[in-house]
Every structure is written in C-alpha cells, then in structure tokens.
Amino acid sequence: MLNSVLIGILALISGSIGYYIRFRIDKTKEINSKVTEKRREHYQEFVNIVVDILGANSQDKKTDNAKVMIDFHNFYKIYLVYASPAVINAFGDYFQYLYHDNQDESIDIHTRTRKHFLLLSQIIIKMRKDLGLSNRKLGEYGERVFRAKIQDIDDFFPKV
C-alpha cells in the first residue's frame, strides 16, 4: 500500500516537472518566434534603405543623404534590442569604416567602394543567418549579395 502511494506521488511529481519543462520550452519558442518576426520586419527595413541607396541616381544621392542618415539612425535605435551580436558587430564595423577608412584619400575609389559593398553585404549575410536562412553560394564574404545591383560585378569583385 505504501509503495503504491509512493509510486503515485512520484508519478504526479514527474508529471508536474515534465509539464513545467514542456511549458517553458513552448514559452521560449513563442518568444523566439515573436523576436524573429520583429527581426525579419526590421531587417527588411535595412535592406530597403540599402537597395534604395543603390537604386538612386547621383542627383538623388546628394539630396537624400540626410534622409538616409535619419533612416539608419532609426534602424539603429531598434536593432540594438532585436539584432544578434553578429549583426550589431557587422553594423558597427560598417559605420566605423564610414567614420574613418572611407575618408582616407590615399585609398583609391575602387578599393573604398569594394570595401563599402563587402561591409554592407556582411551585415545582410549576418541578418540572413540570424533569421535561419542559408547563405550558401553568396560568396565567401557575401560579395554575391549585390550581384543584381552592380553591373560589372565580376570585374568589381575579381575571384574574391
């Protein structure tokens, strides 16, 4: 009789622990799903900004620089909460390049532009990875991300 009661109590305790573990797993999945959804929306905003910049003609670029910086600033405020450390670091590397290396006039324009695109593509590659998407066949450094936007990409990124 005592064994039966003990077995029943152990079964209830085991069931309760199992239920609690399953509840926590489901709750974590739900939260991760919501965060991934927010990330996806937010990362899409970044991609929209970049593609709009690449699609603008030289006249538009002169007038829209302030708007682009406002858009990047607004992106920055939200991405700090939702982005993975890899995306945050890639974004930081890109802006450090803009602040410092991009201003170095001893570096030719082709090298600066190439570096600019590689850093931007790294942000996008990290975002895709963060969302669980494959980056296979996009190049070792993500150089194929902008293949549709750069006319002479094979000359621009020779065998990278």
GIURBEL-V43556 format. One line per field, one symbol per residue. ss: DSSP state (2 for helix, 1 for strand, 0 for the rest). burial: + if it has 9 or more other ideal C-beta (glycine too) atoms within 8 Angstrom, else -. Layout:
ss=???
burial=???
This chain:
ss=0222222222222222222222222222222222222222222222222222222002222222222222222222222222002222222222222220222000002222222222222222222222000000000000222200000022220000
burial=----------------------------------++-+++-++-+++-+++-+--+----+--+---+--++--++-++--++--++++++-++-++---++---------++++++++++++++++++++------++--+++++------+--++---
